Amino acid sequence: MWFLDAVTAYNQMRAAERLGVQGTALWRLGSSDSSIWKIWDATRADDATREKLKDVPPGPDLILEGNGDIWKIDDKPKRGVRSYTYDPEMDLFTSETYEELPAFL
């Protein structure tokens, strides 16, 4: 499975900038790692901006089973936590680990 999360998107945006790409777009808006918005417009992100990527909010997804208008919510969404290694000379993340995965409804 291929999963483009916010850390990977950061690296791809930096690589695209180095190649002269003047802008980027996100396909399937809303189905991405929502923490991407913390760095999306940060062409010169600083340490404080990158630090925000450690928090992984749950997505808005609901899993619907059956028919009808009554929903039973069994649990609350849970935030995730990721850690990473960042190389300031390359302005790239070199590794990433999800310490806790976000839990969705």
WOLINPE-V306108 format. One record per backbone hydrogen bond with DSSP energy under -0.5 kcal/mol. NH is the residue of the N-H (numbers start at 1). CO is the residue of the C=O. Records with the same first field share a line. If there is no record, write none. Layout:
BEGIN
NH=CO, CO
END
This chain:
BEGIN
3=1
5=3
9=5
10=6
11=7
12=8
13=9
14=10
15=11
16=12
17=13
18=14
19=15
20=17
21=16
27=25
31=28
33=4
34=32
36=33
37=34
38=35
39=36
40=36
42=39
43=41
45=42
50=46
51=47
52=48, 49
53=50
54=51
55=52
56=54, 80
57=55
64=62
71=69
73=71
74=72
78=103
80=56
81=100
82=54
83=97
85=95
87=92
88=86
91=87
92=87
94=85
95=85
97=83
99=81, 97
100=81
103=78
104=102
105=61
END
